[in-house]
Amino acid sequence: MKMNRIEKWMVNRTSSGNNGIKLAKKLLSYTRLDDGRQFLDIGCGQGNITMFLGSEYDARVTGIDIDEKELEKAIKANTNTGVKFLKQDARELSFEDRTQDLVLAFGVLHHIPDWQRAVGEIGRITKVDGYFVSAELVYPEWLTRIDDRSSFKFGLHTLDTNLLVRLLQDEGFVTVYTSNKKRRLWQEHEAVYQKKYEKAWARV
């Protein structure tokens, strides 16, 4: 689901962009990424983190989003030939299997009603030894129900982080780092996962 006007204003403020890059630096410190890699930023918006990745790493970086207007701004601001932006749905990625060394998604899954499909796609495209870096807001079900009935929806969906971890484990990921911070109305979930196996059964 696309962001409404209020959420766009919130995430596109300079302070929000700076905080996103600061969080990316923190979580990426738990990874080991060599030069010449392929990175994917899901839900890139105007591309602040995507372009940061392109400036910090010798990598080919792709940012995807479903909002054409946000993508237009990202494309206009980008000056790095190693960075590109595409319109794509996280539930139906065009990338071939095992092609991405890093998949990053900040504040994306809780906007997707069937977010499990996106997790399956992330597992499909990530290389063995590659990483999935995630930061999400976890809302209680009573709040997402209120949002669903609202005339000015934020498109919130409750993300079950325990299920998220189990699905990633089924895709061969192990948890490198995780943090959960409780706020008054939601929980902030941050995590770094590394794909160590093709599938869970590969460990047997």
N, C-alpha and C positions, 0 to 999 in steps of 0.2 A: 504494500500500500504506500502511496506517495504521502509525504508529510504535508500537513496543513500549513497555513501561513504563519501561525504562531510558532510551530516547531521549527520551521525553516528559519525564522528570525532568531530563535534560540541557538540553533546549531551553527548558524553562519556568522555569529558574532565573532569578532577578532579574538576575544578571550576564550570562546569555545574552541576555536581552531587551535589556539596555542595549547589549551589543555589537552586536546586530542593528540597533538604531536608529543607533548610531554608524556602522556600515557603510553603512546606507541614506543617511545624510547625506553621507558621502563620495562614494558613487556618484551620488547625485542632483545633486551639484555639477557634474557633467558634462552636465547637461540644461538645457534652457530651457523652462520650463512656465509658461504664463500662467494667470490665474484662470479659473474656470468650466469646468474640465476633468473628464474621466472617468478614474479610476484603477482598476486591478485588481491586487489582491495575491493571487497564487496560492499555495496551501498556507499560509494565514494562521495556522493553529493557534489560539491564544487571542487573536490579534488585536493584539499589541503594535505591530507595524510598521504595520498597517492604521490603527489609531487615531492613531499618530504622523503618518501622511500626512494624516489628516483634521484634525489640529490645526495642521499646518504650512502647508497649502495650502488655498486656497478652491476645493475640488474635491469632486465626488461620488465617494466611495471605496467599492469593494466588495471584501470579503475572502471568498475561497472556500476550502473544505477538504472532504475526504471523511469526516472524523472528527466525528461528531455531538456527542460529549462535549466536544471542544475548542471547537466552534462555540457550544455552550451557554454555556461560560464567557466566550467573546468577547462574545456578545450581552448577557450579564448585566453585564459590565464597561463596555460602551459607553454613553456619554452624548451622543454627537454625532449629531444627526439627519441629517448629511450622510454618515454611515458606515453601511453595512449588511453583513450576513454571510449567505452562502448556502452550501448544500451542493451542490457540483458537482465533477465530475471534469475535470481539466485537459485530458484527451483529447477531451472532448465538451462544449465550452462553449456556453452558451445565448445568448451575446451575439451581436448582429448584426455583420456585416462592417464594419470600419473605424469602430468606435465608441469605442475606448479610446485615450487620449492617452499613457498610461503603463501598462505591464504589468510587474509586479515579481514575481520568483520567487526566493526564497532557500532553498537546500537541498531543492529539490523534484524536479528532473529525475532525479537519481540514485536516486530511489525508484520511478521509473516504468519498467517493463521495456521498453515501446515508447514511450520518451520522444520519439521523432521525431514521433509523432502530436500530442503536446502542442505541439511547436515549430510544426507546421503550423497549429494552432489559434491560437497566439499571433500568427503572421503574418497570419492571416485577420482577426482582430479589431482589430489595431493600425492606427490612422490613419496615413496618409502624414505624415511629420514627427513622428510619435509615437516613443516609446522602449520598448525592452525592457531591463530592468535585472536582471542575473542574478548570483547567487553560488552556487557549487556545490563539493562535495567530489568529487574524481575519484579513484576507487579502482582499483587494478590488478585485472586479471581473476582472478588467483589468489586474491585476498582475497574478491572477490564470489562465487567458487565455494565457498569455505569457508563463507561466510555462507549460501549457498543450501542447503548440506547440514546446517547447524546446526539444532538443535531450538529455538533461541531466536533467530530470524531478526531482523535489522535491515532486511531488504528492500533490500539494496544492489545496485545495477546499475552497471556500468562505463559512464561517459559519455565518448564520444569527442568531445573539444572541437573537433578539426579538422572532424569531420562536422557538429557543431553550427553552426560558423561557415558552412560551405558551405550548409547548409539555410536558415539565416537570410539568406544572400546571395541564395538562390533566391527568398526571400520579399520581397526588395527592401531588406534592411537593410545598413547599413554599420557598421563598428566605430568607435565614438567613443573607447572606453577599454578596455584589457584588462590583466589582471595574473595571473600564475601563480606561486604560491609552493609550493615542494616541502617537504613534511613527511616524516617517517620512513616512514609507511605510505600516505600519500595526497598529493594535490595540491590546493591551494586555487585555484579559478578564479573570478575576478571580472571582470565585463564590462558595458559599456553599449553598446547598439546603437541606432541610429536608422533608422527606416524612411524611406528617401528615394524609393522607387519602389514602384509597385503590385506589380510582379514584376521579376525580374532582366532579363527581355526588354525591359522598358520603357526600359532604358538604351540600347538599340541604336537 
